[in-house]
Amino acid sequence: MNKVKIERLDDFGRGIGYINDKVTFISGAIPGEEVECEIIKESKKYNEAKLFKIIKESDKRIISKCKYYKECGGCHLQHLSYEDSIEFKKNKLKNIFNKNKISINDIDIIKNNFNYNYRNKIELKVKDGKIGFYENKSHNIVSIDECIVAKKCINSIITALKKCDLEKANITIRANYNEEILLIVDTNDKFNYENLIKNNKIVGIILNDKLIYGEDYFTEVINDLYFKVSYNSFFQINEYICSKLFEIIDSNIDNNSNVLDLYCGVGTLSLVASKKANKVYGIEIVENAILNAITNAKINKRDNLYFMCGDVPKLIDKIDDNIDIIIVDPPRAGLDKKTIDTIIKNNPKKIIYVSCDPQTLVRDLKILEEYYDIKKATALDMFSYTYHCESITILERR
């Protein structure tokens, strides 16, 4: 065992200390604490260690409300108060900007109104009949009865699933604003779902990508906008923070502007922009998502939306209108070089960059900063009690 004094947190919420002058990362440790730990991974530059005992405890440490927190790999910051977890995320974003020499004024952060029972989607594993999440840094299953960051209606399904006699499966549970449930199951086992459908909140069950009950979609409502969401389409997991994201985007859309929404998914941000814009073009590579987007435009009676399915750089060249504003909401990998080059070539007045990964965000901003000024960056606590940090950055052409 090693005794270590924790000096600070890294970007993943791990405590940082030193063993024989080598940086050591310890999950669950807090700055100011002295802990006993055991090295579980050693490399030339750093160690990873497992926390065994807290010798001197920080006054910032709290007892997690989750009974599975010490084993489960889902959340990372439940040993901190909500306010301290928010401060961690704000500082994380600020530090990443500063390290990359990206000039920015103070970063605001929008807090979650419900930091528990907020997630509208969870992904469960079933192994040897145990239903739950992966253990931290392991493929062992932590069997659970509930997930306290998931909506309560989702937790009721977890309880019911335990009676379905599954031995091995991957399960996704999705819920909407009205607590309707889509259940997606991948398994080679016989799936006895008859008792599940007695729960009238289940509107659809998809087994191995085939619809076996109800519908393969539900409707989500945010800020008076209606969205058809198929079982395999992306949608933000936190409805309240999503509504705040919509408000920021709406406030940055100029009247009668032409807007291009890259990675548009089911058309969420396109619909937000369409309220003020002249035309909105949405591009998405997933065909099912584009079909949802077209339906969503009709549901919301917006006739200034145009959706295209395919590769972003190729399809942008097919748009004849001059683009005033480009919205990007890429996956964690950020923007590829071709897309950035295409954005710069189109020379929009404004770029609205929604990001779920600060590292790839600043990588892309360093290129865009040659042509654009960063006007505002806002962090959003989309994923409470995790180290993940959603953000929205507004850039304006010089």
Summary of the structure (lengths in Angstrom):
residues: 398
radius of gyration: 22.6
end to end distance: 56.3
largest distance: 66.0
contacts: 1309
relative contact order: 0.10
helix: 23%
strand: 35%
